[in-house]
């Protein structure tokens, strides 16, 4: 049985005081934060990663180091490494559109854009279709219909699952945009991912065949009370506190469906998605990430994963540090430091990572636990109530029947 990362009881978390060589020491953390605050120029050249537990550097043939490519040649080189045909499920969503655009911009030979509404897809991708020609294929398919999805993805070499059930990719956006009437969110994700897991069966080494966009916070409702009290900045945020319609539980079940398949996969858990907030993606494990990332930055990460063998069999969170340029050399060396889903998780390292990430929160007060659902960090800074009311008094919209 695959382990769910960041979950007490189901994750295989190693607890106790023996940290060992893999523990991310307080000295290391202090040095990291000193680098963030005092040497931003250095971070422009370094790949900023916070992992579940410290792992010594390993040789990794990333797309930059393998060929000695310069950043300027990155897009051309990525085109040579990308799978010939990539299916994007949920292509007309905000994130899906970014993924399609990123694949085309990087020279993917064929992008199969799959959505339920073909007319909407034709409208949204009119310019892209004209420019890309036969490289862009638009298909209509219900992602919750396993047989139909398998048929739509026939011939694809890999797939990116961007289905959210709504307008966004984070749980709050999903809930507000929840319009799925044929299946529940759980069934939609589980059936679709089960079909992809069966279609892309491959037990050999290599980059992931299926990249799933899940969400940060999915394991937190299952944490012990002790852990929730110890990590309030990620356990007491609105989406975890309210967990509307059990959406977090449904997402983690869908993750398990993919993990239990025989496909090479990667599960990506972004924090809150925004159209703005461009910056440097930060990869981390333990499900303690809180913050923001732009959809465009996330799309770049998702496309990069399709050429990175070190991404296979791993689940990780991603957020962005605003204002820093994105990494131009690929994520191979970063991904090599992350643990596979069948490896143990050191709880002390998770706690250490949590305390670093809390210092990277948006806003001035940086009070994630003080947020009300629908309230921004900037609103907290100026004492403004969010759109759903005060914390603890939020009026959460009911799910569309």
ABEGO torsion letter per residue (X at the ends): XBBBBGBBGAAGBBBEABAEAABBBAAAAAAAAAAAAABAAAAAABBBBBBABBBBBBBBBBAAAAAGBBAAAAAAAAAAABBABBBBBGAABAAAAAAAAAAAAAGBABBBBBBABAAAAAAAAAAAAAAAEAABBBBBBBAABAAAAAAAABGBABBBBABAGBABABAAAAAAABABAABBAAAAAAAAAAAAAAAABBABBEBBABBBBBBBGAAAAABBAAAAAABAAAAABAAAAAGBGGAAAAAAAAAAAAAABABBBBBBBBBBBBABGBBBBBBBBGGABBEBBBAAAAAAAAAAAAABAAABGBBBBBBBBBGBBBBAAEAAAAAAABBBAABBBBAAAAAAAAAAAAAABBEAAGBAAABBBGBBAAAAAAGBBBAAEBBGABBBBBBBX
